[in-house]
Amino acid sequence: MRNKDKLLLVSVVLLLLYLVLSALVPGLVSPFGVAYNWLLDVSLVLGYLGAFIISLVGNATILFPFPYVGVAFILGGLRNELTTMFLFDPWVIGVVAGTGAMLGEMTGYFIGYGGGRLIDQNQTNSFKLFVDAHPKVTPFIVWFLAATPIPDDVLVVPLGAAHYSWWKVALPQLIGKSMFLTTIAWSGRIGLDFIGAILGSTNPLSILSRMIEVASVLLVIIAIYLLVSIDWTALIDKKAFEHQPLSSS
């Protein structure tokens, strides 16, 4: 069994174990609930600075899901309790948090750049060939992953190992992350009151809440697994085959 398959299996087993323990021990503390309350505290105390710091830290954690988007979402919908006016501008949140997220992702890039030997050499070489064969497509892929919830460490780290130009990673990352987190902040502006009403009426220790938590983390893990399973060599070979001139018979 390959290492990535083992990691996937272990992750699924641990999540199922957590779900079983939650059913057997109803009062078990939810790490996700603790993280949410912590993010809420950070949002209230630090505001824009909190969005920057948490986004930076959240994207500097290589292949480890960190709920940094929660700060942008919460800040987007926070109101003054007395005036009910919104406290923060979603556009500013998006740019500030996007900048922090980009800087955090560049940590993975420089880890790959300086420690490429820690990554499988065959995969690195294949990825470098793919980048060389698709110079115009690669920045678009970087932007696309940055502008979506899909984890992009599995792309940024190999780009560093392949010594791909840092600014061609940083610029699409900045644009993509800012767009993504601006969308998240506006989602908070529209939906935080609604989400808060639901959470307020739902027992966070219920098995339903635990199942939602497990499903969310599992989706992230599966996304990472699928991305690291990409066979870059096969993609290169396919591209080369498509552009091969037909031989005359």
Secondary structure, DSSP 8 states (H G I E B T S, - for coil): --HHHHHHHHHHHHHHHHHHHHHH-TT---HHHHHHHHHHHHHHHHTHHHHHHHHHHHHHSTT----THHHHHHHHH-B-TTT--B-S-HHHHHHHHHHHHHHHHHHHHHHHHH-GGGS-HHHHHHHHHHHHH-TTHHHHHHHHHHTSSS--HHHHHHHHHTT--HHHHHHHHHHHHHHHHHHHHHHHHHHHHHHHHHHHHS-TTSHHHHHHHHHHHHHHHHHHHHHHT--HHHHHHHHHHHTS-----
